[in-house]
Amino acid sequence: MKNLNPPGGGDASALAQRYALAGHEQLDAPAVPGAPELPGLRNLIRESWQRSARLQANPDNPEAPLALDTDELEDYRRQHPLASIMPVIHKLLVLPSHDSGLLVAVGDEVGRLLWVEGDPALQRRAEGMMFVPGADWSEATVGTSAPGTALALGRGIQISGAEHYQRSVHEWSCTAVPFHDPDSGALLGVVDITGKASAVAPHTLSLVEATVAAAQAQLRVERLQLAANLASRPARRRNSTTASGSRPPGAGSARAGGAGTGGVKEGSLYRNSLQLLGRDQALLSIEGKTVALSARHSEILALLSTHPDGLSAEELCVLLYPGDGSAMTLRAEMVRLRKILQQLNPAAVPGSRPYKLSMDLVPDSGQVLNCLQRGAHRIALEIYRGAVLPRSEAPGIIDLRARVSSLMREAVLTDGSAETLLKYAALPEARDDVDVRTAALKLLPPRSPKRAAVVADLERLEAELSA
């Protein structure tokens, strides 16, 4: 096994590698209660290894799993919000890497590699550990690596040699920096440099950080240019363009909602989104400005966003209030909501008679339904963060929640892989789902280390049912 130097160089680097190799011996030792102590490791490496162990990542897996096949990958990359900034990445990182023996990878917000470019000979070698487009390099899957751990921590990091959790990666070193949306701050993906010792040189981290900053600035400029172009068009033409779903180059995409911004309709010129999934209080983002809504205002906007033709006061009351709703109470809530939206963007203030949204707004729950209709259940699951406003007792929200949850579960059970089923099983609503775990167990390989946890869950559920 060949060990490469971690950040710092010299004797300190060699010592760090010895500590890391000793840590791997602890991983092989018989299991004892509590997490291994792993003395000598850098804190971020120790904590990442401990997370990796809890997530049941296997250090002896020879390669990362492929999460997106060729057809899915092409479609997903084309829609991903980072696609528009790839020319910047190519100019600042990819072109120089051809002469420096490095690879440049760009992944999505859950650790799946979308682009891997650079030194051709190194690319061929990296295929041996499946460091390729479409592969899953999240911490939950391969353990400690620069792309997955940078996403887990939300900051730039460097991982060298044996500090990787997966032993097949010990000949490699890497530097990665997460990419955040320049307006909302949502996590969109990660930029990584992988190679030998130069991949973790002190200047490499600064280079990747500077490249990410430049790409974020470019993304912001593109949005401002689109906003200026839109503002200069006649109002009728502008509205019909948005409604028709046409998408100018570089505009936001459906998959942008999966990046944590709450769902952006394909064709939307702005990142106008409403995050409802797994939240008791929605987050509303309009043209890069984000505000947390009260529970009642979350319900109102969720209902209006699912009824684009509008709702009368009586119809909205029926959907909003359990039992008999008061139109006077609703009017008071709408006055408060209008004030909040007026401050955020006057164009966002809903109309009345009927109550109706005045701009295109698709909630993340709508993005899940759109993906499920297209058969893209993996993308739907990445967007799906949990039930729609789980504590809401509004009749309309209860119906929406049940519809989204049941369709999500049905898609996972019908078409899901073992990994998809296990990801769904980790959601709060699937905590007691025997069918999902049974289906996952049938698909897992006989020697998969993940089988033990699934069997334990099934035994727990059987015991609870018996009691």
C-alpha positions as CSV (number, residue, x, y, z in Angstrom):
1,M,0.0,0.0,0.0
2,K,1.4,3.3,-1.0
3,N,0.9,6.3,1.4
4,L,0.7,9.8,0.2
5,N,1.5,12.8,2.3
6,P,-1.4,14.7,4.0
7,P,-1.4,18.5,4.3
8,G,1.8,19.7,6.1
9,G,4.5,17.5,4.5
10,G,7.6,16.1,6.1
11,D,7.8,14.1,9.3
12,A,4.4,15.4,10.4
13,S,2.8,13.9,7.3
14,A,4.5,10.5,7.7
15,L,3.4,10.5,11.4
16,A,-0.2,11.3,10.4
17,Q,-0.2,8.4,7.9
18,R,1.1,6.0,10.6
19,Y,-1.7,7.1,13.0
20,A,-4.2,6.6,10.2
21,L,-3.0,3.1,9.4
22,A,-3.1,2.3,13.1
23,G,-6.7,3.6,13.1
24,H,-7.5,1.1,10.4
25,E,-6.2,-1.7,12.5
26,Q,-8.6,-0.6,15.2
27,L,-11.4,-0.7,12.7
28,D,-10.5,-4.4,12.1
29,A,-10.4,-5.2,15.8
30,P,-13.4,-7.0,17.4
31,A,-16.3,-4.7,18.1
32,V,-16.4,-3.1,21.6
33,P,-19.1,-0.9,23.1
34,G,-18.7,2.7,22.1
35,A,-16.9,4.4,19.2
36,P,-13.2,3.6,18.7
37,E,-10.9,6.2,20.3
38,L,-8.5,6.5,17.2
39,P,-5.7,8.4,18.9
40,G,-3.5,10.6,16.8
41,L,-6.0,11.3,14.0
42,R,-6.9,14.8,13.2
43,N,-10.2,15.7,14.9
44,L,-12.1,16.0,11.7
45,I,-10.8,12.6,10.4
46,R,-11.7,10.9,13.7
47,E,-15.2,12.4,13.8
48,S,-15.7,11.5,10.1
49,W,-14.6,7.9,10.7
50,Q,-16.9,7.6,13.6
51,R,-19.8,8.9,11.5
52,S,-18.8,6.5,8.7
53,A,-18.9,3.6,11.2
54,R,-22.3,4.6,12.5
55,L,-23.5,4.9,8.9
56,Q,-22.2,1.3,8.3
57,A,-19.9,2.3,5.4
58,N,-17.6,-0.6,4.6
59,P,-13.8,0.3,4.6
60,D,-13.1,-2.8,2.5
61,N,-15.4,-2.0,-0.4
62,P,-13.2,-1.8,-3.5
63,E,-15.2,0.8,-5.3
64,A,-18.0,3.3,-4.9
65,P,-21.5,2.3,-6.1
66,L,-22.9,3.7,-9.3
67,A,-26.0,5.8,-8.3
68,L,-26.9,7.2,-11.7
69,D,-26.8,5.3,-15.0
70,T,-25.8,6.9,-18.3
71,D,-29.3,8.0,-19.3
72,E,-30.2,9.3,-15.8
73,L,-26.9,11.1,-15.5
74,E,-27.2,13.0,-18.8
75,D,-30.7,14.2,-18.0
76,Y,-29.8,15.1,-14.4
77,R,-26.6,17.0,-15.3
78,R,-28.5,19.0,-18.0
79,Q,-31.0,20.1,-15.4
80,H,-28.6,20.7,-12.5
81,P,-28.0,24.3,-11.4
82,L,-24.2,23.7,-11.5
83,A,-24.3,23.0,-15.2
84,S,-24.3,26.7,-16.1
85,I,-21.0,27.3,-14.2
86,M,-19.1,24.4,-15.6
87,P,-17.3,26.7,-18.1
88,V,-15.8,28.6,-15.1
89,I,-14.7,25.3,-13.5
90,H,-13.2,24.1,-16.8
91,K,-11.2,27.2,-17.4
92,L,-9.8,27.6,-13.8
93,L,-9.3,24.0,-12.8
94,V,-9.8,21.5,-15.5
95,L,-7.5,22.9,-18.2
96,P,-4.6,23.4,-15.8
97,S,-5.1,19.9,-14.4
98,H,-4.2,18.2,-17.7
99,D,-0.6,19.2,-17.2
100,S,-0.5,18.7,-13.4
101,G,-1.6,15.1,-13.0
102,L,-4.9,15.9,-11.2
103,L,-8.6,15.2,-11.6
104,V,-11.3,17.7,-11.1
105,A,-14.7,16.4,-10.0
106,V,-18.0,18.3,-9.5
107,G,-20.7,16.5,-7.5
108,D,-24.3,17.3,-6.4
109,E,-25.4,18.1,-2.8
110,V,-25.7,14.5,-1.8
111,G,-22.3,13.4,-3.0
112,R,-22.9,11.9,-6.4
113,L,-20.2,12.8,-8.9
114,L,-21.6,14.5,-12.0
115,W,-18.4,15.5,-13.9
116,V,-14.9,14.0,-13.6
117,E,-12.3,15.6,-15.9
118,G,-8.5,16.1,-16.0
119,D,-5.4,14.0,-16.6
120,P,-6.6,11.2,-19.0
121,A,-4.2,8.6,-17.5
122,L,-5.3,9.4,-14.0
123,Q,-8.9,9.1,-15.0
124,R,-8.3,5.6,-16.2
125,R,-6.7,4.7,-12.9
126,A,-9.5,6.3,-10.9
127,E,-12.1,4.1,-12.7
128,G,-10.7,1.2,-10.6
129,M,-12.3,2.7,-7.5
130,M,-15.3,4.1,-9.4
131,F,-14.3,7.7,-9.1
132,V,-16.5,8.3,-12.2
133,P,-19.5,10.4,-13.1
134,G,-22.7,8.9,-11.6
135,A,-20.9,7.3,-8.6
136,D,-22.0,7.9,-5.0
137,W,-19.1,9.4,-2.9
138,S,-21.2,10.5,0.0
139,E,-19.9,9.8,3.5
140,A,-22.7,7.4,4.2
141,T,-21.6,5.3,1.2
142,V,-17.8,5.3,1.1
143,G,-17.0,6.9,4.4
144,T,-14.4,9.6,4.8
145,S,-13.4,11.3,1.5
146,A,-13.0,14.9,0.5
147,P,-16.2,15.3,-1.5
148,G,-18.5,13.5,1.0
149,T,-16.9,14.9,4.1
150,A,-16.8,18.5,2.8
151,L,-20.6,18.2,2.2
152,A,-21.1,16.7,5.7
153,L,-19.2,19.6,7.3
154,G,-20.2,22.3,4.9
155,R,-16.6,23.6,4.5
156,G,-13.5,23.0,2.5
157,I,-11.2,20.1,3.6
158,Q,-8.2,18.0,2.6
159,I,-8.0,14.2,3.0
160,S,-4.7,12.4,2.4
161,G,-3.8,8.8,1.8
162,A,-4.8,6.5,4.7
163,E,-7.0,9.1,6.2
164,H,-9.6,7.9,3.8
165,Y,-12.0,5.4,5.4
166,Q,-12.2,3.2,2.3
167,R,-8.9,1.4,1.9
168,S,-9.0,1.2,-1.9
169,V,-8.5,5.0,-1.8
170,H,-5.3,5.1,0.2
171,E,-3.2,5.8,-2.8
172,W,-5.1,9.0,-3.4
173,S,-5.4,12.4,-1.8
174,C,-8.0,15.1,-2.4
175,T,-9.2,18.6,-1.6
176,A,-12.9,19.6,-1.8
177,V,-15.0,22.7,-1.2
178,P,-18.8,22.8,-1.0
179,F,-20.7,25.0,-3.4
180,H,-23.5,27.1,-1.9
181,D,-26.1,29.0,-3.7
182,P,-25.0,32.7,-3.9
183,D,-28.5,34.0,-3.1
184,S,-30.2,31.5,-0.7
185,G,-27.0,29.9,0.8
186,A,-28.5,26.4,0.0
187,L,-26.0,23.6,-0.6
188,L,-25.8,22.9,-4.4
189,G,-22.8,20.6,-4.6
190,V,-19.1,20.2,-4.2
191,V,-15.9,20.8,-6.2
192,D,-13.0,18.4,-5.7
193,I,-9.4,18.0,-6.8
194,T,-8.0,14.4,-6.6
195,G,-4.6,13.1,-7.3
196,K,-1.3,12.5,-5.5
197,A,0.6,14.8,-3.1
198,S,-0.1,18.0,-5.0
199,A,-3.8,17.5,-4.6
200,V,-3.4,18.4,-0.9
201,A,-0.7,21.1,-1.2
202,P,-1.6,24.1,0.9
203,H,-2.2,26.3,-2.1
204,T,-4.7,23.7,-3.6
205,L,-7.4,24.5,-1.0
206,S,-7.0,28.2,-1.7
207,L,-7.3,27.5,-5.5
208,V,-10.5,25.5,-5.2
209,E,-12.0,28.0,-2.8
210,A,-11.2,30.9,-5.2
211,T,-12.7,28.9,-8.1
212,V,-15.9,28.2,-6.2
213,A,-16.1,31.9,-5.3
214,A,-15.7,32.8,-9.0
215,A,-18.3,30.3,-10.1
216,Q,-20.7,31.6,-7.4
217,A,-20.2,35.2,-8.7
218,Q,-20.8,34.0,-12.3
219,L,-24.0,32.3,-11.2
220,R,-25.2,35.5,-9.5
221,V,-24.3,37.6,-12.6
222,E,-26.3,35.3,-14.8
223,R,-29.3,35.7,-12.6
224,L,-29.1,39.4,-12.5
225,Q,-28.8,39.5,-16.3
226,L,-31.9,37.3,-16.6
227,A,-33.7,39.6,-14.2
228,A,-32.8,42.7,-16.2
229,N,-33.8,41.0,-19.5
230,L,-37.1,40.0,-18.0
231,A,-37.8,43.5,-16.6
232,S,-37.2,45.0,-20.0
233,R,-39.9,42.8,-21.7
234,P,-43.5,43.9,-22.1
235,A,-45.5,42.6,-19.1
236,R,-47.9,40.4,-21.1
237,R,-45.1,38.7,-23.0
238,R,-43.1,38.2,-19.7
239,N,-46.1,36.6,-18.0
240,S,-46.8,34.2,-20.9
241,T,-43.2,33.2,-21.1
242,T,-43.1,32.2,-17.5
243,A,-46.4,30.4,-17.7
244,S,-45.5,28.4,-20.7
245,G,-42.6,26.7,-18.9
246,S,-39.9,27.8,-21.5
247,R,-36.5,27.9,-20.0
248,P,-33.8,30.4,-21.1
249,P,-30.2,29.2,-20.9
250,G,-28.9,29.2,-17.4
251,A,-32.3,29.5,-15.7
252,G,-33.2,27.5,-12.6
253,S,-34.3,23.9,-13.0
254,A,-36.5,21.4,-11.3
255,R,-33.6,19.7,-9.7
256,A,-32.5,23.0,-8.0
257,G,-35.2,22.3,-5.5
258,G,-33.5,19.2,-4.4
259,A,-30.5,21.3,-3.5
260,G,-32.3,22.5,-0.5
261,T,-33.9,25.6,-1.9
262,G,-37.4,24.1,-1.8
263,G,-38.2,23.4,-5.4
264,V,-38.0,25.5,-8.5
265,K,-40.3,24.9,-11.4
266,E,-38.6,24.1,-14.7
267,G,-38.7,27.3,-16.7
268,S,-38.7,29.5,-13.7
269,L,-36.4,32.5,-14.2
270,Y,-35.9,33.0,-10.4
271,R,-35.4,30.6,-7.5
272,N,-39.0,31.2,-6.2
273,S,-39.5,28.3,-3.9
274,L,-41.5,27.1,-0.9
275,Q,-39.9,24.4,1.3
276,L,-42.6,22.4,3.0
277,L,-41.1,18.9,3.3
278,G,-40.1,17.8,6.8
279,R,-40.8,21.3,8.2
280,D,-43.4,22.6,10.6
281,Q,-42.7,26.2,9.3
282,A,-42.1,26.7,5.6
283,L,-39.2,28.6,4.1
284,L,-40.2,31.0,1.3
285,S,-37.5,32.1,-1.2
286,I,-38.2,34.7,-3.8
287,E,-35.4,36.0,-6.1
288,G,-32.8,35.0,-3.6
289,K,-34.5,36.5,-0.5
290,T,-35.6,33.9,2.1
291,V,-38.0,34.2,5.0
292,A,-39.3,31.7,7.5
293,L,-43.1,31.7,7.7
294,S,-45.5,31.0,10.6
295,A,-47.3,27.7,10.6
296,R,-50.5,29.3,9.4
297,H,-48.9,31.3,6.7
298,S,-47.0,28.1,5.6
299,E,-50.4,26.4,5.2
300,I,-51.9,29.2,3.3
301,L,-49.1,29.5,0.7
302,A,-48.9,25.7,0.4
303,L,-52.7,25.5,-0.4
304,L,-52.5,28.5,-2.9
305,S,-49.5,27.0,-4.6
306,T,-51.4,23.8,-5.3
307,H,-54.4,25.7,-6.6
308,P,-53.0,28.0,-9.3
309,D,-56.5,29.1,-10.4
310,G,-57.2,30.5,-6.9
311,L,-59.5,29.8,-4.1
312,S,-62.5,31.7,-2.8
313,A,-62.5,32.7,0.9
314,E,-65.0,29.9,1.6
315,E,-62.9,27.3,-0.2
316,L,-59.7,28.3,1.5
317,C,-61.4,28.2,4.9
318,V,-62.6,24.7,4.3
319,L,-59.0,23.6,3.4
320,L,-57.3,25.6,6.1
321,Y,-59.4,25.2,9.3
322,P,-60.5,21.9,10.9
323,G,-64.3,22.2,11.6
324,D,-65.9,25.5,11.0
325,G,-63.5,28.2,9.7
326,S,-64.0,31.9,10.1
327,A,-63.7,34.1,7.0
328,M,-62.9,37.0,9.3
329,T,-60.0,35.1,10.9
330,L,-58.7,34.2,7.4
331,R,-58.9,37.9,6.3
332,A,-56.8,38.9,9.3
333,E,-54.2,36.2,8.4
334,M,-54.1,37.3,4.8
335,V,-53.5,40.9,5.9
336,R,-50.5,39.8,7.9
337,L,-49.2,37.5,5.1
338,R,-49.5,40.3,2.6
339,K,-47.4,42.6,4.8
340,I,-44.6,40.0,5.0
341,L,-44.7,39.4,1.2
342,Q,-44.8,43.1,0.4
343,Q,-41.5,43.5,2.3
344,L,-40.0,40.4,0.5
345,N,-41.2,41.4,-3.0
346,P,-44.3,43.4,-3.8
347,A,-44.9,41.2,-6.9
348,A,-45.4,38.2,-4.5
349,V,-48.5,39.7,-2.8
350,P,-51.4,37.3,-3.6
351,G,-54.6,38.6,-5.2
352,S,-58.1,38.3,-3.7
353,R,-61.5,37.3,-4.9
354,P,-60.3,34.7,-5.4
355,Y,-57.2,34.4,-3.3
356,K,-54.5,33.6,-5.9
357,L,-50.7,33.7,-6.2
358,S,-49.5,36.5,-8.4
359,M,-46.2,34.8,-9.4
360,D,-45.1,31.3,-10.2
361,L,-44.3,29.4,-7.0
362,V,-43.8,25.6,-6.9
363,P,-43.3,24.0,-3.5
364,D,-40.8,21.2,-3.0
365,S,-43.7,18.8,-2.6
366,G,-44.8,19.7,-6.1
367,Q,-41.3,19.0,-7.4
368,V,-41.5,15.5,-5.8
369,L,-44.8,14.9,-7.5
370,N,-43.4,16.1,-10.9
371,C,-40.5,13.7,-10.6
372,L,-42.7,10.8,-9.6
373,Q,-44.9,11.4,-12.6
374,R,-41.8,11.3,-14.9
375,G,-40.6,8.1,-13.2
376,A,-37.6,9.8,-11.7
377,H,-38.1,8.3,-8.3
378,R,-34.5,8.6,-7.2
379,I,-34.4,12.3,-7.8
380,A,-37.8,12.6,-6.1
381,L,-36.3,10.8,-3.0
382,E,-33.4,13.2,-3.0
383,I,-35.8,16.1,-2.8
384,Y,-38.1,14.5,-0.3
385,R,-37.0,15.5,3.2
386,G,-40.0,14.2,5.0
387,A,-43.8,14.7,5.2
388,V,-45.5,18.0,4.1
389,L,-45.8,20.3,7.2
390,P,-46.0,17.2,9.5
391,R,-47.7,18.8,12.4
392,S,-50.3,20.7,10.4
393,E,-54.0,19.8,11.0
394,A,-55.3,21.8,8.1
395,P,-57.6,19.4,6.1
396,G,-56.1,20.5,2.8
397,I,-52.5,19.9,4.1
398,I,-53.5,16.5,5.5
399,D,-54.7,15.5,2.0
400,L,-51.6,16.9,0.3
401,R,-49.3,15.2,2.9
402,A,-51.0,11.8,2.4
403,R,-50.9,12.1,-1.4
404,V,-47.2,12.9,-1.6
405,S,-46.2,10.4,1.1
406,S,-48.2,7.5,-0.4
407,L,-47.0,8.1,-3.9
408,M,-43.4,8.4,-2.7
409,R,-43.7,5.1,-0.8
410,E,-45.4,3.3,-3.7
411,A,-42.6,4.4,-6.1
412,V,-39.8,3.3,-3.8
413,L,-41.5,-0.1,-3.2
414,T,-42.2,-0.6,-6.9
415,D,-39.0,0.6,-8.5
416,G,-36.5,1.2,-5.8
417,S,-33.1,-0.4,-5.4
418,A,-31.8,-1.6,-2.0
419,E,-30.0,1.7,-1.5
420,T,-33.2,3.6,-2.3
421,L,-35.3,1.5,0.0
422,L,-32.8,2.0,2.9
423,K,-32.7,5.8,2.3
424,Y,-36.5,5.9,2.4
425,A,-36.5,3.7,5.5
426,A,-34.4,6.3,7.4
427,L,-37.2,8.8,7.1
428,P,-39.3,9.4,10.3
429,E,-42.5,8.3,8.5
430,A,-40.9,5.0,7.5
431,R,-39.6,4.2,11.0
432,D,-42.1,1.3,11.5
433,D,-42.5,0.3,7.8
434,V,-42.0,-3.5,7.7
435,D,-42.7,-3.8,4.0
436,V,-39.9,-1.4,3.0
437,R,-37.3,-3.2,5.2
438,T,-38.4,-6.6,3.9
439,A,-38.1,-5.4,0.3
440,A,-34.6,-4.0,1.1
441,L,-33.5,-7.2,2.7
442,K,-34.5,-9.2,-0.4
443,L,-32.4,-7.0,-2.6
444,L,-29.3,-6.7,-0.4
445,P,-26.4,-9.0,-1.3
446,P,-26.1,-12.0,1.1
447,R,-22.8,-10.6,2.5
448,S,-23.8,-7.0,2.7
449,P,-22.8,-5.4,6.0
450,K,-26.1,-3.5,5.9
451,R,-28.2,-6.6,6.3
452,A,-27.6,-6.7,10.1
453,A,-29.2,-3.3,10.7
454,V,-32.2,-4.2,8.6
455,V,-32.7,-7.5,10.4
456,A,-32.4,-5.7,13.8
457,D,-35.0,-3.2,12.7
458,L,-37.4,-6.0,11.6
459,E,-36.9,-7.8,14.9
460,R,-37.6,-4.6,16.8
461,L,-40.8,-4.1,14.9
462,E,-41.9,-7.7,15.4
463,A,-41.3,-7.3,19.2
464,E,-43.2,-4.1,19.3
465,L,-46.1,-5.6,17.4
466,S,-46.1,-8.7,19.7
467,A,-46.2,-6.4,22.8
